[in-house]
Amino acid sequence: MKAPISGATLSTGILDSSQSRPHLTFMRVVIIGTGGRVGGALARHFRLAGHAVMGFDRKALDLTRPEIIRDRLMPLAFDTVLLPAALTSLDYAEDHPDEAQAANVTGPALVAAVCADRGARLIHFSTDYVYDGTALGPRKETELPAPVSVYARTKAEGEHQVLAATQGAALIARVSWVFGPDRPSFPDQMIEQAKTGAALSAVDDKFSMPTSALDLCQWLEPFVDGPHRTTGGIVNFCQAGAPVSWQTYGQTTLDLAATLGIRLRTRHVEGRPLATMTAFKATRPIHTTMDHQKLTGLLGTPPRPWTDALRDYLRTYHAPA
């Protein structure tokens, strides 16, 4: 996999803003979770957009240590906080519910309280797993959460606590199956394993929507420094397209890679039922594809299909020069 686009050091401390492009309003942006796939993409994107970006990885600000959150944030001057940091491992959360509660509920609620005290904007990231996955069809923001795992329960409770602390002013950005250059994701793993000739398989009876971290950053621009800066509540941030299983997602990745001249020794991803994944401890919801009509109305244009976003990603980060 090629290196991420240059322009941001994703580590403890402050990222400067020496490179810029036009934007509506200069913002001082704090990003909590720059060591992750979404946080890394956000740090680079908003730095290159000309904003002052202060990035915290987990070593610098650990949400499972609530006693340090106010001390870390209060000395800073900022207009917006982006909060993608979370405990995201479903099976780890099942075995460590207290840690999941701290990272996904208590920590975000404290960040929200600081933002409320400072009059700052908060964008908190959540997940399609808050839906129970029993019903077919795209899930709308108006549906009540029905989590089926510790991870999902804490993320749903975190949404509630963040909105309560900000009196509904925070934006909850629900995302699903994110891929991007800042941390290896499912398509990266498929390609790297296919290059070795390994036999590949993936779950074929669980469905959602892959989402590009790079597209996500662009969608968020009007919510950070544009006309939707005061928009609060829950919004599904996801690509367009038909619901897809992990098996179809993996097979599409290999098919696109082949058209881009990426040399693979394995060309097929075998399907397997979720029930055969005996190593899983946490229950996984089956149907969590999200509806993007609210996002489309806010942006004025629909998000592009996930296959288009994936093709561009593979061309940029995997295809031969």
C-alpha positions in Angstrom: 0.0 0.0 0.0 1.3 3.4 -0.9 2.0 5.9 1.8 -0.8 8.4 2.8 -0.7 11.8 1.1 2.0 13.9 2.7 1.2 16.9 4.8 0.4 15.7 8.3 2.3 14.0 11.1 -0.3 11.9 12.9 1.1 11.8 16.4 1.0 13.6 19.7 0.7 17.4 19.6 -0.1 20.1 17.1 -0.2 19.8 13.3 0.7 23.1 11.6 -1.2 24.6 8.7 1.5 25.7 6.3 -0.4 24.5 3.2 -3.9 25.7 2.5 -6.6 26.1 -0.1 -9.6 28.4 0.0 -12.3 27.9 2.6 -15.1 29.9 4.0 -13.9 30.5 7.5 -10.6 29.9 9.3 -11.1 27.4 12.1 -9.1 26.1 15.0 -9.8 22.4 15.0 -9.1 19.8 17.6 -9.1 16.2 16.4 -9.2 13.4 19.1 -8.2 10.1 17.6 -5.6 11.0 14.9 -4.1 7.5 15.2 -7.1 6.0 13.6 -8.3 5.7 10.0 -10.9 8.5 10.2 -8.9 10.7 12.5 -5.8 10.5 10.4 -7.8 11.4 7.3 -9.5 14.3 9.1 -6.2 15.7 10.4 -4.6 15.8 7.0 -7.7 17.1 5.2 -8.5 20.0 7.4 -4.8 21.0 7.8 -4.5 21.1 4.0 -7.7 23.2 3.9 -5.9 25.9 5.8 -7.2 25.4 9.3 -5.1 25.2 12.5 -5.3 21.5 13.5 -4.4 20.2 16.9 -4.3 16.5 16.8 -4.4 14.0 19.7 -3.6 10.3 19.3 -4.5 7.9 22.1 -1.2 8.4 23.9 -1.9 12.2 24.2 -5.6 11.9 25.1 -7.0 8.6 26.1 -10.8 8.6 26.5 -10.6 5.8 29.0 -8.9 8.3 31.4 -11.7 10.8 31.9 -9.7 12.6 34.6 -7.4 14.0 32.0 -9.9 15.2 29.4 -10.7 18.6 30.8 -7.1 19.3 31.6 -6.0 18.5 28.1 -8.7 20.6 26.4 -9.4 23.6 28.5 -6.0 25.3 27.9 -6.5 25.2 24.1 -8.1 27.8 21.9 -10.4 26.0 19.5 -13.7 26.5 17.5 -14.4 22.9 16.6 -13.7 19.4 18.0 -13.9 16.3 15.8 -14.2 13.1 17.9 -13.6 9.9 15.9 -11.7 8.2 18.8 -13.5 5.2 20.3 -13.0 1.6 21.5 -14.2 -0.1 18.3 -13.2 -3.8 18.7 -16.5 -5.6 19.2 -15.1 -8.7 20.8 -12.7 -6.8 23.1 -15.6 -4.6 24.3 -17.6 -7.8 25.2 -14.7 -8.8 27.6 -14.0 -5.2 28.8 -17.4 -3.5 29.2 -16.1 -0.9 31.7 -13.3 0.2 29.3 -15.9 0.4 26.5 -18.1 2.5 28.7 -15.3 4.9 29.5 -14.1 5.3 25.9 -17.5 5.4 24.2 -19.7 7.1 26.7 -18.0 8.8 29.6 -15.1 10.3 27.6 -17.2 11.7 24.8 -19.7 13.1 27.3 -16.9 15.0 29.0 -15.6 16.3 25.7 -19.1 17.4 24.9 -19.4 19.2 28.2 -16.1 21.1 27.5 -17.4 22.1 24.1 -20.7 23.3 25.6 -18.7 25.4 28.2 -16.6 26.9 25.5 -19.3 27.4 22.9 -17.4 25.2 20.5 -18.7 23.0 17.8 -18.6 19.2 18.3 -18.8 16.5 15.7 -18.9 13.1 17.2 -18.6 9.9 15.2 -20.8 6.9 15.7 -21.6 3.7 13.9 -24.2 1.8 11.9 -24.0 -0.9 14.6 -26.5 1.0 16.8 -29.2 -0.5 14.6 -30.3 -4.1 15.5 -29.9 -5.3 11.9 -33.2 -7.3 11.8 -35.1 -5.3 9.2 -34.3 -5.0 5.5 -33.9 -1.6 3.8 -31.8 1.5 4.5 -31.9 2.6 8.1 -33.0 6.2 8.7 -31.7 8.5 11.4 -35.2 8.6 13.0 -35.1 4.9 13.8 -34.5 4.2 17.5 -31.2 2.5 18.3 -31.5 -1.2 19.2 -27.9 -2.3 19.9 -27.1 -6.0 20.2 -23.5 -5.8 21.6 -21.5 -4.0 24.3 -19.8 -1.9 21.6 -23.0 -0.9 20.0 -24.8 -0.2 23.3 -22.0 2.1 24.4 -21.9 3.9 21.1 -25.7 4.4 21.2 -25.4 5.7 24.8 -22.5 7.9 23.8 -24.7 9.5 21.1 -27.4 10.2 23.7 -24.9 11.7 26.3 -23.2 13.9 23.7 -26.5 15.4 22.5 -27.7 15.9 26.1 -24.5 17.7 27.1 -24.7 20.0 24.1 -28.5 20.4 24.2 -28.7 18.9 20.8 -26.1 21.2 19.2 -23.5 18.5 18.5 -23.5 16.6 15.2 -23.5 12.9 15.4 -21.9 11.5 12.2 -22.8 7.8 11.8 -20.4 6.0 9.5 -20.0 2.4 8.3 -17.2 0.1 7.0 -14.7 2.9 6.5 -11.7 2.4 4.2 -8.9 4.8 3.7 -5.1 5.3 3.5 -4.3 6.1 7.1 -4.7 2.6 8.5 -5.1 -0.7 6.7 -8.7 -1.5 6.0 -10.6 -4.4 4.5 -9.8 -3.8 0.9 -6.1 -3.3 1.7 -6.1 -6.6 3.5 -7.8 -8.4 0.6 -5.3 -7.1 -1.9 -2.3 -7.9 0.2 -3.5 -11.4 0.9 -4.4 -11.9 -2.8 -0.9 -11.0 -3.8 0.4 -14.0 -1.8 -2.0 -16.4 -3.3 -3.8 -17.1 -0.1 -7.3 -18.6 -0.1 -9.7 -15.8 0.7 -13.1 -15.9 2.4 -15.5 -13.4 3.9 -19.0 -13.3 5.5 -21.7 -13.4 2.8 -24.9 -12.9 4.9 -24.2 -9.6 6.7 -24.9 -6.3 4.9 -23.9 -2.6 5.1 -22.2 0.1 3.0 -18.5 0.7 2.5 -17.5 4.4 3.0 -14.4 6.3 1.9 -12.6 8.2 4.6 -11.6 10.7 1.9 -15.1 11.3 0.7 -16.2 11.6 4.4 -13.8 14.5 4.9 -15.2 16.3 1.9 -18.8 15.8 3.1 -17.9 17.2 6.5 -16.5 20.5 5.2 -19.8 22.5 5.2 -20.4 21.2 8.8 -17.1 22.5 10.0 -16.6 25.9 8.2 -19.7 26.2 5.9 -23.4 26.7 5.9 -24.1 23.7 8.1 -21.8 24.7 11.0 -24.8 24.9 13.3 -26.5 21.7 12.2 -27.0 19.4 15.1 -28.5 15.9 15.6 -27.8 12.6 13.8 -26.8 12.3 10.2 -25.8 9.1 8.3 -22.6 9.8 6.5 -22.4 7.0 3.9 -21.9 6.3 0.2 -24.7 5.5 -2.3 -25.2 2.1 -3.8 -26.8 -1.2 -3.1 -26.3 -3.0 0.2 -23.2 -5.3 0.1 -21.9 -8.2 2.1 -18.3 -8.6 3.2 -17.8 -11.3 0.5 -19.2 -9.0 -2.3 -17.1 -6.1 -0.9 -14.0 -8.3 -1.1 -14.8 -9.7 -4.5 -15.5 -6.3 -5.9 -12.1 -5.1 -4.5 -10.3 -7.9 -6.4 -12.2 -7.3 -9.6 -11.5 -3.6 -9.6 -7.8 -4.3 -8.7 -7.5 -6.6 -11.7 -8.9 -3.8 -14.1 -6.3 -1.4 -12.6 -3.4 -3.7 -13.4 -2.7 -4.8 -9.8 -1.1 -8.2 -9.9 -3.0 -10.7 -7.9 -2.4 -14.5 -7.4 -5.9 -15.0 -5.9 -8.9 -13.7 -7.8 -11.8 -15.2 -5.8 -13.3 -14.5 -2.4 -15.3 -17.5 -1.1 -18.5 -16.7 0.9 -19.1 -18.1 4.4 -22.0 -17.7 6.8 -21.7 -15.5 9.8 -22.7 -18.4 11.9 -19.4 -20.2 11.0 -17.3 -17.4 12.6 -17.0 -19.2 15.9 -14.2 -16.9 17.2 -16.6 -14.0 17.4 -17.8 -13.2 20.9 -20.0 -10.2 20.2 -23.3 -10.5 18.2 -23.1 -8.7 14.8 -26.2 -7.1 13.4 -27.1 -8.4 9.9 -28.7 -5.4 8.0 -27.3 -2.0 8.9 -27.1 -0.3 5.5 -27.9 3.4 6.2 -30.1 5.8 4.3 -28.3 8.8 2.9 -31.3 11.0 2.0 -30.8 13.4 4.9 -27.1 13.8 3.9 -28.1 14.3 0.3 -30.5 17.1 1.2 -27.9 18.9 3.3 -25.1 18.6 0.7 -27.4 19.4 -2.2 -26.1 16.4 -4.1 -26.0 12.6 -3.4 -22.8 10.9 -2.3 -21.2 8.9 -5.1 -21.5 5.1 -5.2 -19.1 3.2 -3.0 -17.7 1.3 -6.0 -16.6 4.6 -7.6 -14.9 5.7 -4.4 -13.3 2.3 -4.0 -12.0 2.4 -7.6 -10.4 5.8 -7.1 -8.9 4.6 -3.8 -7.3 1.5 -5.3 -6.0 3.5 -8.3 -4.3 6.0 -6.0 -2.9 3.7 -3.3 -2.5 0.3 -4.9 -2.3 0.5 -8.7 1.1 0.6 -10.4 2.4 4.1 -11.2 
